[in-house]
Amino acid sequence: MIDRKVYIEKMKAKMDEWDADIEKLQAKTESAQADMKLQYQEQMERLKQQQDEAREMLSKMTDASEAAWEDMRKGMESAWEATSKAFMDAFSRFK
């Protein structure tokens, strides 16, 4: 079983990385041509929404009982994979 505290700290560190990634993407959005700017902004909003959902789930995990924690961790892993894929897709589009 994964140590709860270590796992939560790992997820918080990943959230910080995502914050930095969003800032980089935001800078690229600002310098984009007008026709692409809207598309990039929409993608950024989706990323931010997914990140907010992951933060909320992480917050709930922090407060969860031991019995519920393992189930929540599995759900978090699934959400994490989806959000990571969304970030990779966004970076490939912004290049």
C-alpha positions, 0 to 999 in steps of 0.5 A: 500500500502506498503511504498516504502522506507521501502520495499526497505530497507527490500529487501536490508537487505535480500540481505545482508542475501543472501550474508552471505548465499552464503559465507557459501555455498562457504565454504562448496563447498571448503571443498567438495569432488572433485566429488561434488565440481563441482555440488556445484559450478554450484549451487552457480553460479545459486544462484549468477545469481539469486541474481544479477537479484534481485539486478538489479530489486531492483535498477530499483525499487528504480528509478521507478515512483510511478505508475510503482513501484507497478507493479515492486514490484509484479514482485519483490515478484515473483522473490524473492520467486523463489530465496528464494526457490533456496537458500533453495534447495541449503542449503538442498543439501549442508547438 
